[in-house]
Amino acid sequence: MIQELLDHIVQILRQELTGAIPNIGTHVLLGPVAEPAAATLPVIALTPGALAIPPGARDLSSSEPRPQPFVQTIPVNPASPQGPYPLTKTPMNTSALCKLVLDVGTLDERQVLLIEGSDYIVDYQVPSIAFSAAIPLTSAILLRYAFAGVFTIQNFQQDFTIEVYESNHTMSEKWLALALAAVMTHYDELLERFNTTQPTLYSGGVLGSAHRLTQLQPSGAVLVESPHIRWRMTFRTAGQLTLTRASEGGFSLIEKIRSPGQHSGEAVDIAVGLE
Protein backbone atom coordinates (compact mmCIF):
# COMPACT_ATOMS: atom_id res chain seq x y z
CA MET A 1 0.00 0.00 0.00
CA ILE A 2 3.04 2.31 0.31
CA GLN A 3 5.13 1.45 -2.75
CA GLU A 4 5.02 5.03 -4.04
CA LEU A 5 6.34 6.22 -0.67
CA LEU A 6 9.32 3.85 -0.83
CA ASP A 7 10.07 4.85 -4.42
CA HIS A 8 10.26 8.50 -3.40
CA ILE A 9 12.43 7.82 -0.33
CA VAL A 10 14.91 6.00 -2.58
CA GLN A 11 14.98 9.07 -4.85
CA ILE A 12 15.58 11.34 -1.85
CA LEU A 13 18.41 9.17 -0.50
CA ARG A 14 20.09 9.07 -3.90
CA GLN A 15 19.82 12.83 -4.20
CA GLU A 16 21.02 13.64 -0.68
CA LEU A 17 23.89 11.14 -0.65
CA THR A 18 25.22 11.98 -4.11
CA GLY A 19 28.90 12.74 -3.66
CA ALA A 20 29.11 10.90 -0.35
CA ILE A 21 28.64 7.53 -2.08
CA PRO A 22 30.03 6.97 -5.61
CA ASN A 23 27.71 5.41 -8.21
CA ILE A 24 24.77 6.10 -5.91
CA GLY A 25 22.23 4.29 -8.14
CA THR A 26 23.85 0.91 -7.41
CA HIS A 27 24.11 1.49 -3.65
CA VAL A 28 20.62 2.73 -2.71
CA LEU A 29 17.99 0.23 -3.85
CA LEU A 30 14.48 -1.05 -3.42
CA GLY A 31 14.65 -4.35 -1.59
CA PRO A 32 14.65 -7.09 -0.73
CA VAL A 33 18.24 -7.58 -1.89
CA ALA A 34 20.55 -10.59 -1.83
CA GLU A 35 23.55 -10.51 0.49
CA PRO A 36 25.84 -8.03 -1.29
CA ALA A 37 29.47 -8.70 -2.21
CA ALA A 38 32.13 -6.79 -0.25
CA ALA A 39 33.07 -4.80 -3.35
CA THR A 40 29.55 -3.36 -3.64
CA LEU A 41 29.37 -1.92 -0.10
CA PRO A 42 27.77 0.18 1.22
CA VAL A 43 24.27 -0.95 0.30
CA ILE A 44 21.11 0.75 1.57
CA ALA A 45 17.91 -1.16 0.80
CA LEU A 46 14.26 -0.21 1.43
CA THR A 47 11.83 -3.10 1.72
CA PRO A 48 8.06 -3.11 2.38
CA GLY A 49 6.98 -5.14 5.40
CA ALA A 50 3.88 -6.45 7.13
CA LEU A 51 0.48 -4.94 6.35
CA ALA A 52 -2.15 -4.86 9.10
CA ILE A 53 -5.81 -3.86 8.76
CA PRO A 54 -7.46 -3.50 12.19
CA PRO A 55 -10.96 -4.97 12.45
CA GLY A 56 -13.86 -2.65 11.72
CA ALA A 57 -14.33 0.17 9.27
CA ARG A 58 -14.43 3.91 9.88
CA ASP A 59 -17.69 4.10 7.96
CA LEU A 60 -19.91 1.01 8.20
CA SER A 61 -22.71 2.42 6.01
CA SER A 62 -21.24 1.18 2.77
CA SER A 63 -24.28 -0.50 1.18
CA GLU A 64 -25.85 2.62 -0.37
CA PRO A 65 -24.28 4.57 -3.26
CA ARG A 66 -23.04 8.07 -2.49
CA PRO A 67 -21.03 10.70 -4.37
CA GLN A 68 -17.36 9.71 -4.41
CA PRO A 69 -14.68 12.26 -5.37
CA PHE A 70 -12.23 11.18 -8.06
CA VAL A 71 -9.19 12.76 -9.71
CA GLN A 72 -8.00 11.73 -13.16
CA THR A 73 -4.88 13.06 -14.87
CA ILE A 74 -5.01 12.64 -18.64
CA PRO A 75 -1.83 12.87 -20.75
CA VAL A 76 -2.38 14.72 -24.01
CA ASN A 77 -2.50 12.49 -27.08
CA PRO A 78 -0.24 14.11 -29.73
CA ALA A 79 -2.19 12.40 -32.53
CA SER A 80 -5.54 13.73 -31.28
CA PRO A 81 -5.02 16.39 -28.58
CA GLN A 82 -8.69 17.35 -28.41
CA GLY A 83 -9.79 13.79 -27.73
CA PRO A 84 -12.05 12.14 -27.04
CA TYR A 85 -10.36 10.66 -23.96
CA PRO A 86 -11.90 7.75 -22.01
CA LEU A 87 -12.80 8.40 -18.37
CA THR A 88 -12.06 5.90 -15.62
CA LYS A 89 -15.45 6.41 -13.91
CA THR A 90 -18.83 7.74 -14.99
CA PRO A 91 -19.07 11.34 -13.71
CA MET A 92 -22.23 12.57 -12.06
CA ASN A 93 -23.91 15.41 -13.95
CA THR A 94 -22.51 18.88 -13.09
CA SER A 95 -19.70 17.44 -10.95
CA ALA A 96 -16.81 17.80 -13.43
CA LEU A 97 -14.07 20.38 -12.82
CA CYS A 98 -11.46 20.41 -15.56
CA LYS A 99 -8.13 22.26 -15.61
CA LEU A 100 -5.45 22.45 -18.27
CA VAL A 101 -1.96 22.13 -16.74
CA LEU A 102 0.46 24.15 -18.88
CA ASP A 103 4.27 23.81 -19.05
CA VAL A 104 4.16 20.60 -17.01
CA GLY A 105 7.25 19.94 -14.91
CA THR A 106 8.74 23.42 -15.35
CA LEU A 107 8.97 26.47 -13.08
CA ASP A 108 6.26 28.07 -15.23
CA GLU A 109 3.74 25.27 -14.59
CA ARG A 110 0.25 26.69 -14.12
CA GLN A 111 -3.38 25.62 -14.33
CA VAL A 112 -6.16 27.10 -16.46
CA LEU A 113 -9.81 26.39 -15.64
CA LEU A 114 -11.91 25.09 -18.54
CA ILE A 115 -15.68 25.43 -18.74
CA GLU A 116 -17.96 22.51 -19.55
CA GLY A 117 -20.08 23.17 -22.62
CA SER A 118 -17.83 25.84 -24.11
CA ASP A 119 -14.33 24.34 -23.68
CA TYR A 120 -15.17 20.65 -23.36
CA ILE A 121 -18.04 18.17 -23.47
CA VAL A 122 -18.46 15.11 -21.26
CA ASP A 123 -20.18 12.11 -22.79
CA TYR A 124 -21.82 10.57 -19.73
CA GLN A 125 -22.85 7.41 -21.58
CA VAL A 126 -19.44 6.21 -22.85
CA PRO A 127 -17.95 7.90 -20.59
CA SER A 128 -15.42 10.21 -22.25
CA ILE A 129 -14.34 13.84 -22.54
CA ALA A 130 -13.64 15.84 -25.72
CA PHE A 131 -12.34 19.39 -26.07
CA SER A 132 -13.21 22.31 -28.32
CA ALA A 133 -10.54 24.48 -26.66
CA ALA A 134 -6.97 24.30 -27.96
CA ILE A 135 -4.92 21.70 -26.06
CA PRO A 136 -1.12 22.27 -26.27
CA LEU A 137 0.94 19.10 -26.65
CA THR A 138 3.12 20.12 -23.68
CA SER A 139 0.13 20.29 -21.35
CA ALA A 140 -1.80 17.74 -19.28
CA ILE A 141 -5.47 17.54 -18.38
CA LEU A 142 -6.51 17.45 -14.72
CA LEU A 143 -10.10 16.35 -14.20
CA ARG A 144 -11.92 16.20 -10.88
CA TYR A 145 -15.41 14.77 -10.67
CA ALA A 146 -17.72 12.67 -8.55
CA PHE A 147 -19.14 9.28 -9.35
CA ALA A 148 -21.90 7.30 -7.67
CA GLY A 149 -20.39 4.46 -5.70
CA VAL A 150 -20.51 2.21 -2.68
CA PHE A 151 -17.52 2.67 -0.43
CA THR A 152 -15.92 1.79 2.86
CA ILE A 153 -12.91 3.29 4.65
CA GLN A 154 -10.44 0.95 6.34
CA ASN A 155 -7.55 1.94 8.58
CA PHE A 156 -4.24 0.27 7.82
CA GLN A 157 -0.71 0.05 9.17
CA GLN A 158 2.29 -1.05 7.16
CA ASP A 159 5.93 -1.38 8.14
CA PHE A 160 8.97 -0.91 5.95
CA THR A 161 12.65 -1.34 6.68
CA ILE A 162 15.85 0.45 5.75
CA GLU A 163 18.74 -2.01 5.83
CA VAL A 164 22.36 -0.85 5.75
CA TYR A 165 25.17 -3.22 4.77
CA GLU A 166 28.73 -2.06 5.52
CA SER A 167 32.18 -3.41 6.33
CA ASN A 168 32.57 -1.82 9.77
CA HIS A 169 30.41 -0.50 12.60
CA THR A 170 31.36 3.15 12.27
CA MET A 171 30.42 3.42 8.60
CA SER A 172 27.26 1.36 8.97
CA GLU A 173 26.12 3.63 11.81
CA LYS A 174 26.89 6.66 9.66
CA TRP A 175 24.71 5.53 6.73
CA LEU A 176 21.93 4.46 9.10
CA ALA A 177 21.88 7.87 10.80
CA LEU A 178 21.97 9.75 7.49
CA ALA A 179 19.14 7.61 6.08
CA LEU A 180 17.07 8.43 9.17
CA ALA A 181 17.89 12.12 8.74
CA ALA A 182 16.80 12.03 5.09
CA VAL A 183 13.42 10.50 5.92
CA MET A 184 12.57 12.62 8.95
CA THR A 185 13.68 15.97 7.49
CA HIS A 186 11.48 15.29 4.45
CA TYR A 187 8.53 14.14 6.60
CA ASP A 188 6.03 16.81 5.49
CA GLU A 189 7.08 16.54 1.84
CA LEU A 190 6.70 12.75 1.87
CA LEU A 191 3.15 12.89 3.24
CA GLU A 192 2.16 15.80 0.98
CA ARG A 193 3.44 14.02 -2.10
CA PHE A 194 1.80 10.70 -1.19
CA ASN A 195 -1.55 12.26 -0.32
CA THR A 196 -1.84 15.15 -2.78
CA THR A 197 0.88 15.60 -5.40
CA GLN A 198 1.03 11.99 -6.60
CA PRO A 199 -1.73 10.11 -4.78
CA THR A 200 -1.96 6.33 -4.99
CA LEU A 201 -5.21 5.61 -6.86
CA TYR A 202 -5.93 2.16 -8.26
CA SER A 203 -8.90 1.28 -10.45
CA GLY A 204 -10.05 -1.72 -12.43
CA GLY A 205 -13.51 -1.97 -13.89
CA VAL A 206 -15.96 -0.67 -11.29
CA LEU A 207 -13.54 -1.20 -8.38
CA GLY A 208 -11.12 1.34 -6.98
CA SER A 209 -8.96 2.24 -4.01
CA ALA A 210 -7.42 5.49 -2.76
CA HIS A 211 -4.58 5.44 -0.24
CA ARG A 212 -3.85 8.15 2.33
CA LEU A 213 -1.07 8.36 4.93
CA THR A 214 -1.44 10.07 8.29
CA GLN A 215 1.75 8.93 10.05
CA LEU A 216 5.32 7.89 9.33
CA GLN A 217 7.36 6.95 12.37
CA PRO A 218 10.65 5.10 13.03
CA SER A 219 10.16 2.35 15.61
CA GLY A 220 13.71 1.09 16.19
CA ALA A 221 16.73 -0.64 14.70
CA VAL A 222 18.53 -3.94 15.30
CA LEU A 223 21.75 -5.57 14.17
CA VAL A 224 21.03 -8.59 11.97
CA GLU A 225 23.33 -11.59 11.58
CA SER A 226 25.22 -11.21 8.32
CA PRO A 227 28.70 -11.66 6.83
CA HIS A 228 28.80 -7.84 6.88
CA ILE A 229 27.65 -5.29 9.44
CA ARG A 230 23.90 -5.12 8.80
CA TRP A 231 21.55 -2.69 10.50
CA ARG A 232 17.81 -2.99 10.01
CA MET A 233 15.72 0.04 10.94
CA THR A 234 11.93 -0.37 10.97
CA PHE A 235 9.42 2.36 10.18
CA ARG A 236 5.67 2.16 10.72
CA THR A 237 3.17 3.99 8.56
CA ALA A 238 -0.53 4.48 9.31
CA GLY A 239 -3.33 5.64 7.07
CA GLN A 240 -6.66 4.88 5.44
CA LEU A 241 -7.83 2.98 2.40
CA THR A 242 -10.97 4.22 0.69
CA LEU A 243 -12.34 1.20 -1.17
CA THR A 244 -15.05 1.87 -3.77
CA ARG A 245 -17.33 0.12 -6.21
CA ALA A 246 -18.97 2.33 -8.82
CA SER A 247 -22.74 2.03 -9.03
CA GLU A 248 -23.92 1.35 -12.58
CA GLY A 249 -27.36 2.76 -11.90
CA GLY A 250 -26.07 5.73 -9.97
CA PHE A 251 -28.15 8.75 -9.12
CA SER A 252 -28.23 12.44 -9.97
CA LEU A 253 -27.51 15.54 -7.95
CA ILE A 254 -30.53 17.77 -7.28
CA GLU A 255 -30.12 20.85 -9.46
CA LYS A 256 -33.52 22.55 -8.90
CA ILE A 257 -36.03 22.46 -6.08
CA ARG A 258 -39.47 24.01 -5.69
CA SER A 259 -40.13 25.86 -2.47
CA PRO A 260 -43.12 24.69 -0.39
CA GLY A 261 -45.97 27.14 -0.02
CA GLN A 262 -47.33 29.30 -2.78
CA HIS A 263 -46.46 27.85 -6.19
CA SER A 264 -44.33 30.28 -8.16
CA GLY A 265 -44.19 28.24 -11.33
CA GLU A 266 -40.43 28.59 -11.48
CA ALA A 267 -37.77 26.24 -10.14
CA VAL A 268 -34.92 27.64 -8.07
CA ASP A 269 -31.34 26.88 -9.17
CA ILE A 270 -29.07 25.27 -6.63
CA ALA A 271 -25.32 25.83 -6.84
CA VAL A 272 -23.90 22.34 -6.42
CA GLY A 273 -20.58 22.03 -4.63
CA LEU A 274 -18.75 18.78 -3.90
CA GLU A 275 -16.11 18.59 -1.17
N, C-alpha and C positions, 0 to 999 in steps of 0.2 A: 504493500500500500504506500510505500515511501520511496520507490525507486527514483523518482525525479529528484527527491531531496538528496539522495546519495550521489547521483550524477553531478549535482551542483556543488556538493562539498568536495568532490574530487577535483572539479574545475578550480575551486577556490584554493585548495592545497597546492595544485600545480602552479597557479599564478603566484601565490605568496612565497613559495619555496623555490621559485626559479632563481638560479644563481647560487643558492645554498646547496642544491643537489643537482649534479650534471645530468643531462638527458632525463629530465623530470618525468616525461611521459611514460618511461619504462619503470619508474620507481614508485609512483603513486597510482594505484589501480583499484578497480572494482573487484572485490573478492567473490567467492573464496579463491585463494591462490594455493598452488602447490608449494611445498617447502622450497624456498629459493636457494640457488647456488651462492656460495660466498662472494663470487665476483659480481653478483647483481645487487648486493646490499648497498644502502638500506632499501627496504621495501615497506611501503605503507599501504595497507589494504583495507577497504571498507566493505563490509559484508552485512546484508540484511539478516535479522534474527527472528526470534519467535514473534508471532502475531497472536494477540489475545483480544477477544470480543466479550466483554462482560455480559452476563445475562440481562435481558430486558432491553427495551428500546426507549429512546427519549420521547418518541411520539408513537403511542400505541394505536392511534386512530388512522390506520393505513389502508382501510378497505374501501374508502370513498375517494374518487378522483378530485384533485384540487389543482389550482394553478401552480406549476413548477417553473422557477426561473431557469433559463438555459443560455449559455454563451457559445457562439459558434464563430470561429475565425476561418475565413474563406480566402485561400490564396488566389490571386488573379490568374485566370487562364489566358496566356498570351495569344492563343489562337482565337479565343472568343471572350474578350474581357468583359463584355456586357452580359454574359451568361446565355442561357439560364444556368444557375448553380443549384444542385440538389441540397435540401436541408435535412439535417439529421433527425429532427422532430417535426411534428405538425404544429405550427404556431397557432395560438388562439387569436381570433380577430382583434385588431387594434393593439396587440401587445408588442409588435415589432419595433425595435429601435436600432437603426442602422447607421454606422459611421464608416467613413472612408479614412483609412490610416495612410497618410502620405509620407514619403521619404522614410520608409520602414528601416529601423536599425541605425539611423543617423541622428546627429544632434538636432536636426531640423524636423524630426518626427512630430507629426501633429495629426489631430483628428477633425474631420469635417462631418457635421450631421447631415444626413440625407433624409428626404421627406417621402414617405410612402404615397404613391399615386402620381407624384410629379417626377421624382428621381428614380424610383424603383417600384416594381409590382411583385407582390407575393402571390404565388399560386397555391392556395390552401388545399387543393385537392391532390397535387402531385407528391409532396410539397416541393416548391422551388422558388428561387428569387431571380428576377431579371432586372436589368438596369437600363434606363433611358439616359441617365447622366453619364458623362465621360468618365471612364475608369482607367487611370494611368497604370501602365504595366508595372511600375515600381511600388504600387500601393498594395494594401491588403484590405479586406472587408471584415469589419467587426459587427456582428449581428447579435443583439440580445432580444430574447422573446420569452414568452411563457407557453408551456404546453400543458394539456390536461393529463394528469398522471396520478397513479397511486404511489405512495412513497412511505418509507420508514427511515428513521435516523438511528444509527447504531454507533455507540462509542467504541473506540478501539485503542489498543496500545501495541506498539511494535518496537522491539529493540533493534539496534544495529551495533556493530563493533568496528573499532579502528585498531588494527593489529600492526605493530611495528616490529620488523625483523632487523637486527643489527649484530655487529660482531663484538661489541662490548657494552657494558652497563651505562657508561656515561653518555655515549652517543644514542643509545636506544631511549634513554630518559629524555634527551634533548628533543628527538623527533616526536616523542609522545607529548611532551609539553607544548611544542609548537603546533602540533595538530589540534590539541585542545584549545589553544589560543585562537587558531583560525576559525574553529567552529563557534566558539562563544563570542568572539568579537564581531561575527557576522550574524548573530542570532536573529536580530530584527529583519535583516535582509533575507535570510533563509525562509522565515515564516511568511514574509510578504510575497516573496517570489512563488512559494509553494501554493499560497492561498489565493493570490490575486494576479500576479504577473503571468505566470505559466501554471495555471491550476491543473490538477490531475482530473480529467473528465474522460470516462470510458463509456462507450455506447455500442450496442449491437442489437439491431432490430428494435424492439420496443423497450429493451432494458437499458439501464444506465446507472452509473455511479459517479458521485462527486466526492472528492477527498479533501478534508480540511484539517490542518494541524493547529493545536492550541498550545503545545508544550514540547520542548526539546531540552533534555536534561541529562548530563553525565551522571552515571550511578556508581562508577568505580572502575578500577583496573587491577589485573592480576598478571603475574608472570606465568607463562605457559611452558611446559616442557617442550624443548626443541633443541636441535643441534646448534641453533644460534640463540642470542638473547631475544626473547619474544614477549612483548607486552601486548595484552589485550584489554582495551578500554571499552566499556559498554555504555551506550547511550539509550535512553528510553524516550520514545515519542508518544504523545497522546493526541487524539483528535476525534473527528466524527466522519462517518460514511453516510452520505445521503443516497439511498438506494431507491430507484424509481422504475416504474413500468408505465409507459405511455398508454393512455386510454384511447382506444380506437374510436369509440363513440364521442367521447369528450363532452364539452359543454361550452357555452358562450358567455362572455362577460356581458353584464347588463349595461347597455349604452344609453337607454332612455327609460324614464319612469314617469308615470302620471301621478300627480299629487292627489291624495284623498280630499274629499270635499267637493266644492263646486267644479264641475267639469269645464275645463278651459278649451278643450279641443286640440290643444297642442301638447306634444311631449316635451319634457325638459331634458336637455343634454346633460350627461354626466361625464366629467373629465376623469378618465380611467387611469389610475397610476398603479404600477406593480412594484413592490419592494422586493 
